[in-house]
Structures are given as structure tokens and as C-alpha cells.
Amino acid sequence: MADAAKEMETKIGKIRNSADFNVAGDNIVDIAEFTVEKYEFRNGTTLSAETRERALAEITEVLWQRVEQLRARRQQVLADMFNAAEATLNDVVSQRK
């Protein structure tokens, strides 16, 4: 039984991460910089180094929070999928009896 549980954990661990959160994380700095540059362009202004640095830091923090929310949501969706699969299997098996 312990071997079966270990095998199941291995299979769960192999499920591909369709939303690559590492890529999202890599893009956070780019998104933050683009957002600041777009603001400067639209408003015909250049932010001071201090304001720009603070804006980039705060935007980056907010975006990382979103990535963490997505990771948590993904885990919940996977758990829901496994529960649905197990319930369906139980229904099928109980109908065969």
C-alpha cells in the first residue's frame, strides 16, 4: 500500500504545469518596466529615479502576489480534478456490481 501511495505521488508530481509560472515570473520585471514607460509616454513626463524605483518595486510585488494566487488556484483545480475523477470511478465501479 505504501508503494502505491508513493507511485501516486510520483504521478501527481509529473503533471505538467500548463501555465508556466516561471515564465510569468520572468516577465514580471518586463511588465513593470513597460507599465512605467507607458505611463511616462502617455503623460509626456519622466518619473524621478526615486519614484520610478518605488513604482517598479510596488508593481513587482503586486504581480508576484498574482503569481502566488495563480499557483494556489492551480493546486485547487488539480485537487478538484482528482476528486472528480475518483468520484466518477466510484460511480462506474458501483454500477458494475
PANU-992604 format. One record per atom (N, C-alpha, C, O): atom name; chain; x, y, z. Coordinates in nm, 3 decimals. Layout:
PANU-992604
("CA" "A" (X Y Z))
...
This chain:
PANU-992604
("N" "A" (0.083 -0.120 0.000))
("CA" "A" (0.000 0.000 0.000))
("C" "A" (0.087 0.125 0.000))
("O" "A" (0.055 0.224 -0.067))
("N" "A" (0.197 0.122 0.075))
("CA" "A" (0.286 0.238 0.079))
("C" "A" (0.347 0.264 -0.058))
("O" "A" (0.367 0.379 -0.098))
("N" "A" (0.376 0.155 -0.131))
("CA" "A" (0.432 0.170 -0.265))
("C" "A" (0.331 0.235 -0.359))
("O" "A" (0.369 0.317 -0.443))
("N" "A" (0.204 0.200 -0.345))
("CA" "A" (0.100 0.258 -0.428))
("C" "A" (0.087 0.408 -0.401))
("O" "A" (0.070 0.487 -0.494))
("N" "A" (0.094 0.446 -0.276))
("CA" "A" (0.085 0.589 -0.239))
("C" "A" (0.205 0.665 -0.296))
("O" "A" (0.190 0.776 -0.346))
("N" "A" (0.322 0.605 -0.287))
("CA" "A" (0.443 0.668 -0.340))
("C" "A" (0.433 0.683 -0.491))
("O" "A" (0.470 0.786 -0.547))
("N" "A" (0.382 0.580 -0.557))
("CA" "A" (0.365 0.585 -0.703))
("C" "A" (0.265 0.694 -0.742))
("O" "A" (0.286 0.765 -0.841))
("N" "A" (0.157 0.708 -0.664))
("CA" "A" (0.057 0.811 -0.692))
("C" "A" (0.118 0.950 -0.678))
("O" "A" (0.094 1.037 -0.761))
("N" "A" (0.198 0.970 -0.572))
("CA" "A" (0.264 1.099 -0.555))
("C" "A" (0.354 1.130 -0.673))
("O" "A" (0.360 1.244 -0.719))
("N" "A" (0.425 1.029 -0.721))
("CA" "A" (0.513 1.048 -0.836))
("C" "A" (0.433 1.088 -0.960))
("O" "A" (0.473 1.179 -1.033))
("N" "A" (0.320 1.021 -0.983))
("CA" "A" (0.237 1.055 -1.098))
("C" "A" (0.180 1.196 -1.087))
("O" "A" (0.177 1.270 -1.185))
("N" "A" (0.136 1.232 -0.968))
("CA" "A" (0.083 1.368 -0.947))
("C" "A" (0.192 1.471 -0.975))
("O" "A" (0.167 1.574 -1.036))
("N" "A" (0.313 1.442 -0.929))
("CA" "A" (0.425 1.534 -0.950))
("C" "A" (0.462 1.552 -1.095))
("O" "A" (0.521 1.653 -1.133))
("N" "A" (0.427 1.452 -1.179))
("CA" "A" (0.462 1.459 -1.321))
("C" "A" (0.361 1.537 -1.404))
("O" "A" (0.386 1.563 -1.522))
("N" "A" (0.249 1.575 -1.345))
("CA" "A" (0.150 1.651 -1.421))
("C" "A" (0.214 1.781 -1.465))
("O" "A" (0.267 1.858 -1.385))
("N" "A" (0.208 1.805 -1.593))
("CA" "A" (0.272 1.924 -1.647))
("C" "A" (0.203 2.051 -1.602))
("O" "A" (0.081 2.057 -1.587))
("N" "A" (0.285 2.148 -1.582))
("CA" "A" (0.237 2.279 -1.542))
("C" "A" (0.205 2.357 -1.669))
("O" "A" (0.293 2.419 -1.729))
("N" "A" (0.077 2.353 -1.711))
("CA" "A" (0.040 2.415 -1.837))
("C" "A" (0.057 2.567 -1.834))
("O" "A" (0.084 2.628 -1.937))
("N" "A" (0.042 2.626 -1.719))
("CA" "A" (0.069 2.769 -1.705))
("C" "A" (0.206 2.779 -1.642))
("O" "A" (0.221 2.758 -1.521))
("N" "A" (0.305 2.809 -1.720))
("CA" "A" (0.443 2.810 -1.671))
("C" "A" (0.465 2.934 -1.584))
("O" "A" (0.486 3.044 -1.635))
("N" "A" (0.460 2.912 -1.454))
("CA" "A" (0.470 3.024 -1.361))
("C" "A" (0.612 3.081 -1.357))
("O" "A" (0.630 3.196 -1.316))
("N" "A" (0.711 3.003 -1.397))
("CA" "A" (0.846 3.058 -1.404))
("C" "A" (0.855 3.163 -1.514))
("O" "A" (0.919 3.267 -1.498))
("N" "A" (0.790 3.135 -1.626))
("CA" "A" (0.788 3.232 -1.736))
("C" "A" (0.714 3.357 -1.691))
("O" "A" (0.759 3.469 -1.716))
("N" "A" (0.601 3.338 -1.624))
("CA" "A" (0.527 3.454 -1.573))
("C" "A" (0.614 3.534 -1.479))
("O" "A" (0.615 3.657 -1.484))
("N" "A" (0.688 3.466 -1.394))
("CA" "A" (0.777 3.535 -1.301))
("C" "A" (0.887 3.611 -1.373))
("O" "A" (0.922 3.723 -1.335))
("N" "A" (0.943 3.549 -1.477))
("CA" "A" (1.048 3.615 -1.555))
("C" "A" (0.996 3.742 -1.622))
("O" "A" (1.071 3.838 -1.640))
("N" "A" (0.870 3.742 -1.658))
("CA" "A" (0.811 3.855 -1.729))
("C" "A" (0.767 3.968 -1.636))
("O" "A" (0.734 4.077 -1.684))
("N" "A" (0.766 3.945 -1.509))
("CA" "A" (0.718 4.047 -1.415))
("C" "A" (0.797 4.176 -1.426))
("O" "A" (0.739 4.284 -1.431))
("N" "A" (0.928 4.165 -1.430))
("CA" "A" (1.011 4.287 -1.440))
("C" "A" (0.982 4.359 -1.571))
("O" "A" (0.972 4.481 -1.573))
("N" "A" (0.969 4.283 -1.680))
("CA" "A" (0.937 4.344 -1.810))
("C" "A" (0.803 4.415 -1.806))
("O" "A" (0.789 4.526 -1.857))
("N" "A" (0.703 4.351 -1.744))
("CA" "A" (0.570 4.412 -1.735))
("C" "A" (0.577 4.540 -1.653))
("O" "A" (0.518 4.641 -1.691))
("N" "A" (0.649 4.536 -1.542))
("CA" "A" (0.660 4.654 -1.456))
("C" "A" (0.728 4.769 -1.531))
("O" "A" (0.680 4.882 -1.528))
("N" "A" (0.838 4.738 -1.599))
("CA" "A" (0.909 4.843 -1.672))
("C" "A" (0.824 4.899 -1.786))
("O" "A" (0.821 5.020 -1.807))
("N" "A" (0.756 4.812 -1.859))
("CA" "A" (0.670 4.857 -1.967))
("C" "A" (0.560 4.948 -1.914))
("O" "A" (0.528 5.050 -1.975))
("N" "A" (0.502 4.911 -1.802))
("CA" "A" (0.393 4.990 -1.744))
("C" "A" (0.440 5.131 -1.708))
("O" "A" (0.370 5.228 -1.733))
("N" "A" (0.558 5.140 -1.650))
("CA" "A" (0.613 5.271 -1.614))
("C" "A" (0.643 5.352 -1.740))
("O" "A" (0.611 5.470 -1.747))
("N" "A" (0.705 5.287 -1.838))
("CA" "A" (0.737 5.357 -1.963))
("C" "A" (0.611 5.404 -2.034))
("O" "A" (0.607 5.515 -2.087))
("N" "A" (0.509 5.322 -2.035))
("CA" "A" (0.382 5.360 -2.098))
("C" "A" (0.322 5.481 -2.025))
("O" "A" (0.271 5.572 -2.090))
("N" "A" (0.328 5.481 -1.894))
("CA" "A" (0.277 5.594 -1.816))
("C" "A" (0.352 5.721 -1.854))
("O" "A" (0.292 5.826 -1.877))
("N" "A" (0.485 5.711 -1.859))
("CA" "A" (0.566 5.828 -1.893))
("C" "A" (0.533 5.878 -2.034))
("O" "A" (0.521 5.998 -2.055))
("N" "A" (0.519 5.788 -2.129))
("CA" "A" (0.487 5.826 -2.266))
("C" "A" (0.351 5.893 -2.275))
("O" "A" (0.337 5.999 -2.335))
("N" "A" (0.249 5.830 -2.215))
("CA" "A" (0.113 5.883 -2.223))
("C" "A" (0.099 6.019 -2.154))
("O" "A" (0.018 6.102 -2.195))
("N" "A" (0.179 6.040 -2.052))
("CA" "A" (0.168 6.164 -1.976))
("C" "A" (0.276 6.265 -2.011))
("O" "A" (0.283 6.372 -1.950))
("N" "A" (0.360 6.233 -2.108))
("CA" "A" (0.464 6.325 -2.151))
("C" "A" (0.554 6.369 -2.037))
("O" "A" (0.590 6.486 -2.026))
("N" "A" (0.590 6.275 -1.953))
("CA" "A" (0.671 6.307 -1.836))
("C" "A" (0.775 6.198 -1.813))
("O" "A" (0.765 6.088 -1.867))
("N" "A" (0.873 6.231 -1.733))
("CA" "A" (0.971 6.133 -1.690))
("C" "A" (0.968 6.129 -1.538))
("O" "A" (0.986 6.232 -1.472))
("N" "A" (0.946 6.012 -1.484))
("CA" "A" (0.943 5.999 -1.338))
("C" "A" (1.083 6.015 -1.281))
("O" "A" (1.182 5.980 -1.346))
("N" "A" (1.089 6.067 -1.161))
("CA" "A" (1.219 6.077 -1.094))
("C" "A" (1.270 5.936 -1.068))
("O" "A" (1.192 5.840 -1.065))
("N" "A" (1.399 5.923 -1.049))
("CA" "A" (1.458 5.792 -1.023))
("C" "A" (1.396 5.728 -0.899))
("O" "A" (1.372 5.608 -0.895))
("N" "A" (1.371 5.809 -0.798))
("CA" "A" (1.312 5.758 -0.673))
("C" "A" (1.169 5.707 -0.696))
("O" "A" (1.132 5.599 -0.648))
("N" "A" (1.089 5.785 -0.769))
("CA" "A" (0.950 5.744 -0.796))
("C" "A" (0.948 5.620 -0.885))
("O" "A" (0.870 5.528 -0.862))
("N" "A" (1.033 5.619 -0.985))
("CA" "A" (1.040 5.505 -1.076))
("C" "A" (1.078 5.378 -1.000))
("O" "A" (1.017 5.273 -1.018))
("N" "A" (1.178 5.389 -0.915))
("CA" "A" (1.224 5.273 -0.836))
("C" "A" (1.112 5.222 -0.744))
("O" "A" (1.090 5.102 -0.734))
("N" "A" (1.044 5.315 -0.679))
("CA" "A" (0.934 5.277 -0.590))
("C" "A" (0.819 5.213 -0.669))
("O" "A" (0.761 5.113 -0.626))
("N" "A" (0.787 5.272 -0.784))
("CA" "A" (0.680 5.217 -0.868))
("C" "A" (0.714 5.076 -0.914))
("O" "A" (0.631 4.985 -0.907))
("N" "A" (0.837 5.057 -0.961))
("CA" "A" (0.879 4.924 -1.007))
("C" "A" (0.872 4.822 -0.894))
("O" "A" (0.828 4.709 -0.915))
("N" "A" (0.917 4.861 -0.777))
("CA" "A" (0.914 4.769 -0.662))
("C" "A" (0.772 4.732 -0.625))
("O" "A" (0.742 4.615 -0.600))
("N" "A" (0.683 4.830 -0.620))
("CA" "A" (0.544 4.802 -0.580))
("C" "A" (0.469 4.724 -0.687))
("O" "A" (0.391 4.634 -0.655))
("N" "A" (0.493 4.757 -0.814))
("CA" "A" (0.429 4.681 -0.922))
("C" "A" (0.477 4.536 -0.918))
("O" "A" (0.397 4.443 -0.929))
("N" "A" (0.607 4.518 -0.902))
("CA" "A" (0.664 4.384 -0.896))
("C" "A" (0.602 4.304 -0.781))
("O" "A" (0.569 4.186 -0.798))
("N" "A" (0.587 4.365 -0.667))
("CA" "A" (0.527 4.298 -0.551))
("C" "A" (0.383 4.255 -0.581))
("O" "A" (0.344 4.142 -0.551))
("N" "A" (0.306 4.345 -0.639))
("CA" "A" (0.166 4.313 -0.672))
("C" "A" (0.159 4.199 -0.773))
("O" "A" (0.076 4.109 -0.759))
("N" "A" (0.245 4.201 -0.872))
("CA" "A" (0.243 4.097 -0.974))
("C" "A" (0.286 3.961 -0.918))
("O" "A" (0.231 3.858 -0.956))
("N" "A" (0.384 3.961 -0.827))
("CA" "A" (0.424 3.835 -0.763))
("C" "A" (0.310 3.779 -0.679))
("O" "A" (0.292 3.657 -0.671))
("N" "A" (0.234 3.866 -0.616))
("CA" "A" (0.117 3.820 -0.541))
("C" "A" (0.018 3.750 -0.633))
("O" "A" (-0.042 3.648 -0.597))
("N" "A" (0.002 3.805 -0.753))
("CA" "A" (-0.088 3.742 -0.852))
("C" "A" (-0.037 3.604 -0.893))
("O" "A" (-0.115 3.510 -0.906))
("N" "A" (0.093 3.592 -0.913))
("CA" "A" (0.152 3.463 -0.948))
("C" "A" (0.125 3.362 -0.836))
("O" "A" (0.088 3.247 -0.863))
("N" "A" (0.144 3.403 -0.713))
("CA" "A" (0.118 3.314 -0.600))
("C" "A" (-0.030 3.275 -0.593))
("O" "A" (-0.062 3.160 -0.563))
("N" "A" (-0.119 3.368 -0.622))
("CA" "A" (-0.262 3.336 -0.626))
("C" "A" (-0.291 3.233 -0.735))
("O" "A" (-0.370 3.141 -0.715))
("N" "A" (-0.227 3.250 -0.850))
("CA" "A" (-0.246 3.155 -0.960))
("C" "A" (-0.195 3.016 -0.922))
("O" "A" (-0.259 2.916 -0.953))
("N" "A" (-0.081 3.010 -0.855))
("CA" "A" (-0.027 2.881 -0.811))
("C" "A" (-0.124 2.812 -0.716))
("O" "A" (-0.151 2.693 -0.730))
("N" "A" (-0.176 2.887 -0.621))
("CA" "A" (-0.271 2.829 -0.525))
("C" "A" (-0.397 2.782 -0.596))
("O" "A" (-0.449 2.675 -0.566))
("N" "A" (-0.445 2.863 -0.689))
("CA" "A" (-0.566 2.827 -0.765))
("C" "A" (-0.541 2.701 -0.847))
("O" "A" (-0.629 2.614 -0.856))
("N" "A" (-0.425 2.690 -0.908))
("CA" "A" (-0.389 2.572 -0.987))
("C" "A" (-0.393 2.448 -0.898))
("O" "A" (-0.446 2.344 -0.939))
("N" "A" (-0.338 2.457 -0.779))
("CA" "A" (-0.339 2.343 -0.688))
("C" "A" (-0.482 2.302 -0.653))
("O" "A" (-0.513 2.183 -0.646))
("N" "A" (-0.568 2.400 -0.633))
("CA" "A" (-0.708 2.371 -0.601))
("C" "A" (-0.778 2.304 -0.719))
("O" "A" (-0.855 2.210 -0.701))
("N" "A" (-0.751 2.353 -0.839))
("CA" "A" (-0.812 2.294 -0.959))
("C" "A" (-0.766 2.149 -0.975))
("O" "A" (-0.846 2.061 -1.005))
("N" "A" (-0.638 2.124 -0.955))
("CA" "A" (-0.587 1.987 -0.965))
("C" "A" (-0.654 1.897 -0.861))
("O" "A" (-0.693 1.784 -0.893))
("N" "A" (-0.667 1.945 -0.739))
("CA" "A" (-0.733 1.866 -0.635))
("C" "A" (-0.878 1.837 -0.674))
("O" "A" (-0.925 1.725 -0.655))
("N" "A" (-0.947 1.936 -0.727))
("CA" "A" (-1.085 1.918 -0.772))
("C" "A" (-1.093 1.813 -0.884))
("O" "A" (-1.184 1.732 -0.887))
("N" "A" (-0.997 1.817 -0.975))
("CA" "A" (-0.995 1.722 -1.086))
("C" "A" (-0.975 1.579 -1.034))
("O" "A" (-1.043 1.487 -1.079))
("N" "A" (-0.883 1.563 -0.940))
("CA" "A" (-0.860 1.429 -0.885))
("C" "A" (-0.984 1.380 -0.809))
("O" "A" (-1.019 1.263 -0.817))
("N" "A" (-1.049 1.469 -0.736))
("CA" "A" (-1.171 1.431 -0.665))
("C" "A" (-1.282 1.391 -0.761))
("O" "A" (-1.353 1.293 -0.738))
("N" "A" (-1.296 1.466 -0.870))
("CA" "A" (-1.398 1.434 -0.971))
("C" "A" (-1.367 1.300 -1.038))
("O" "A" (-1.458 1.220 -1.062))
("N" "A" (-1.242 1.276 -1.067))
("CA" "A" (-1.202 1.151 -1.130))
("C" "A" (-1.230 1.033 -1.037))
("O" "A" (-1.281 0.930 -1.080))
("N" "A" (-1.198 1.049 -0.910))
("CA" "A" (-1.223 0.942 -0.813))
("C" "A" (-1.372 0.917 -0.795))
("O" "A" (-1.415 0.802 -0.789))
("N" "A" (-1.451 1.022 -0.787))
("CA" "A" (-1.596 1.007 -0.772))
("C" "A" (-1.656 0.937 -0.894))
("O" "A" (-1.743 0.851 -0.880))
("N" "A" (-1.609 0.972 -1.012))
("CA" "A" (-1.658 0.910 -1.135))
("C" "A" (-1.621 0.763 -1.138))
("O" "A" (-1.703 0.678 -1.174))
("N" "A" (-1.498 0.733 -1.102))
("CA" "A" (-1.455 0.593 -1.097))
("C" "A" (-1.541 0.514 -0.999))
("O" "A" (-1.585 0.403 -1.030))
("N" "A" (-1.566 0.570 -0.883))
("CA" "A" (-1.650 0.502 -0.784))
("C" "A" (-1.790 0.478 -0.838))
("O" "A" (-1.848 0.372 -0.814))
("N" "A" (-1.845 0.575 -0.910))
("CA" "A" (-1.977 0.558 -0.972))
("C" "A" (-1.976 0.444 -1.073))
("O" "A" (-2.067 0.361 -1.075))
("N" "A" (-1.875 0.440 -1.157))
("CA" "A" (-1.864 0.335 -1.259))
("C" "A" (-1.852 0.199 -1.193))
("O" "A" (-1.920 0.104 -1.233))
("N" "A" (-1.767 0.189 -1.094))
("CA" "A" (-1.744 0.061 -1.027))
("C" "A" (-1.871 0.016 -0.954))
("O" "A" (-1.905 -0.102 -0.956))
("N" "A" (-1.940 0.108 -0.889))
("CA" "A" (-2.061 0.069 -0.816))
("C" "A" (-2.174 0.028 -0.911))
("O" "A" (-2.260 -0.051 -0.872))
("N" "A" (-2.175 0.077 -1.033))
("CA" "A" (-2.277 0.039 -1.132))
("C" "A" (-2.251 -0.100 -1.188))
("O" "A" (-2.343 -0.166 -1.235))
("N" "A" (-2.127 -0.145 -1.182))
("CA" "A" (-2.090 -0.278 -1.234))
("C" "A" (-2.133 -0.388 -1.140))
("O" "A" (-2.148 -0.503 -1.183))
("N" "A" (-2.152 -0.357 -1.015))
("CA" "A" (-2.183 -0.460 -0.914))
("C" "A" (-2.323 -0.508 -0.923))
("O" "A" (-2.364 -0.595 -0.845))
